């Protein structure tokens, strides 16, 4: 059927029907050439083939390829092909209906469209930067801020003489005005570059998510066990998390490179990169522990705990997951096991000399011990403490980043809102 389809979006249901009829006729002609009246017999056979398909349609039978083409056409009719995000959403729909090949092809198309848009953005940014470079400025950042503030105070009804009077405080009006235009052009160019980089990074991450979902769906249809599927989900989640970490780091470096002279020294930038990676790692751990906490939290209406621990129960959960006969409870148990494994890995890293927050390590040990005693309540409390310590360690790392930047006169990475949550973290 691949020779008929040709391409993902280059064929319609009507064209598909015509191609089928042409194939029937060609096949019939070859057979009819063995006897007189070849052409007439061929047309009869071709008509019979079409009649057979028509009768099949009346009886409710549906050509799988026709169904696939129609579904693709319907989805694409609702898609903005000039919008990469719309194309990515359409690829998700194709993947959800089992059309993995179509989803991957469409995602590749979206990626190319995204790359073209990013390239256009970069070219525009380069043009803007080139224009900005053409004008020379002697204004410092502080002078520029003061000048803009004074011009704003004049109000919308300011006269030309008033504006010129302010400009002359900083030099010849023509040069000062050119300096302001240059600064604004540089700012717009920097924003365009960052936006293009962010868009490209988002597209790459979205593409990785679609491909991961397609692989998991294919494995599921091939009869993979629940444990294998769970591992594939963990692997894909780790891969995407790593992509997000690298994208944030790249964007931070790009933003720093576009801000002019106020950037961290190379040595300090390396320290910040490590801190940023630590923050992302701690945030990922917070997110990964959330399902396990939910599994041990009583339902507010019924008061029932979704997952009860115990020696026999734990063994039963493990056996169900290993045999591919998982239940909601055994799946929750697998999530809890992953949380305990994260604590174990943290303890192992600390033993190898990897620097680890003391509170985080303490509560990681408590979680491991509580889980080994099959105590549901104590395990839940240990999990809560483990998450709180992780959140506190993340906040401390963020404060170190901003403190380092402040000491160097560099713009804060997280800003003044850091640590102003209405629910401050408290540890025993």
Secondary structure, DSSP 8 states (H G I E B T S, - for coil): -HHHH-SSSS--HHHHHHHHHHHHHHHHHHHHTTSSSHHHHHHHHHHHHHHHHHHHHHTT---HHHHHHHHHHHHHHTS-TT-HHHHHHHHHHHHHTT-HHHHHHHHHHHHHHHHHHHHHHHHHHHHHHHHHHHS-----HHHHHHHHHHHHHH-TT--HHHHHHHHGGGS-HHHHHHHHHHHHHHHHHHHHHHHHHHHHHHHHHHHHHHHHHHHHHHHHHTT--HHHHHHHHHHHHHHHHHHHHHHHHHHHHHHHHHSTT----HHHHHHHHHHHHHHHHHHHHHHHHHHHHHHTSB-TTT--BS----HHHHHHHHHHHHTT---HHHHHHHHHHHHHHHHHHHHHHHHTT----HHHHHHHHHHHHHHHTT-HHHHHHHHHHHHHHHHHHHHHHHHHHHHHHHHTT---SS-TTTT--SS-----
